[in-house]
């Protein structure tokens, strides 16, 4: 298969924006697509891929010169090859598969080779053909579009989507991909791409077959080809998939604000429960998460087995903090039943957090994109077949460092490859990275573990209310809780016989109606076996109990 690359100018194409008195400038546009594209400028056809989409493996690059006045909007229809609406290629052969897409573009100012616009996560995109909806379609011997597991989805392109006046704010941000993921070929290597130009697609590189994307060129700010840097917008885009998360930046940090609660379900699957529940946290303003904008490699990386058994070591892209895989007693929380089906649980401040990398978020942010950022500034990705160093990270092809999750201990971030500030090394391993937000508890008592309890259900019952179901000694119990806009919290514990214990708290005073607290603890302990052990202590309570040591908790055992 011949992969052509076309370069032409003629008298150069001129777009009329209808504006008078505006400066007309000459530009060049480079485009590569897997497999086909059409480009429009302010609603008019600018460039179409010269290799038909009907040609299998029609990877192709195009370059064209044009003239326009700022601002202008580039709109692209981009298609991945598919034989039919099943979304498959090589149908009927032993190579039958779901294909994958890929797209990159850059606009340069003619005569200067300065880049004025690139494809990246700032673009807005919409999927108009998705297939197959079920990956098992690829296993079908005779796949038929629209039948069985080979269903597909088609959406009509919005009217006027190529015009500057079109509102694309509801479209999803483009998802950036690496060259390893897209495997570009067929003319890609013949163009000198600016480092800031990114391979993009929508969130599903395989099933999203036809997409629409828009790129606004507004100010003509320039950076020479080969000298650009990754925009900090990359970081912001990874957090933009989640409604309860906002991001901003100053000269030193990207700040992440959230309420600390994920969109997915929580708590189900925990078999070693400390009687804590998820409550919203105020991770905002000066109490927000901080990611260094310019991470610096550490000369002596600090290992997480020796440090950071307190507080978070990373922030997931859904605004949920990630703690050390080791709990404050030096045990892997995942190995002793403390974590739910999503790798998280609630801490002593009723603050939900992960102790494992939330690899399930990759389904939302797109394969090959970060699922979290470590507090040293380096991104965290899901598992990989690439070789990892002793810190569970590696340097990628661009020379940047990144961490990866593993399915073996220590599961993530064995050590900070980047520089971090620590509150007090003398408290190790109970030291923590600083700055990081504080979680403020509503319930201040230490309930301790409820032995033999297993959380079997958890549901959101209202805008500000949840119900947790747990099984204790074969009997089902319920814990319902809610709060109002005035910071008043109510917890209702219903035991297997229907007896209820009510507890009320105030966020402002963090105090309870003392008598009901005693009753709830009595109910909890009455339902335990008589030979159950006393609640475990925690590091920092001033008691060096059997679960702690000089190594694990110097503040209690020194």
ABEGO torsion letter per residue (X at the ends): XBBBBBBBAEAEBBBBAGBBGBBBBBBBBBBBBOABBBBBBGGBBABBBABBAABBGBBBBBBBBBBBBOBBBBBBBBBBBBABAAGBBGBGBAABBBBBBEBBBBBBBBGAGBBABBBBAABBBBBABBOBABAAAAABABBBBGBEAABBBBBBBBBGAABAABBAAABBBBBBBBAAAAGBBGGAAABBBBAABBBBBBABAAABABBBBBBBBAAGBBBBBGABBBBAAAAAAAAAABAABBBBBBAABBBBBBAGBBABBBGBGBABBAGBBBBBBBBBEAABBBBBABBBBBABBBBAAABGABEBABBBAAGBBBBBABBAAGBBAAAAGABBAAGBBBBAAGBBBBABBBAAAAAAAEBGBBABBBAAGBBBBBBBABBBBAAGBBBBAAGBBBBBBBABOAGBGABBABBBBBABAAAOAABBBOBBBBBBBABABBAEBBBGBBBABBBBABAABBBBBBBBGGBBBBBBBBBBAAGBBBBBBBBAAGBBBBBBBBAAAGBBBAAAAAAAAAAAAAABBAABBBBBBBBGAGBBBAABBAAABAAAAX
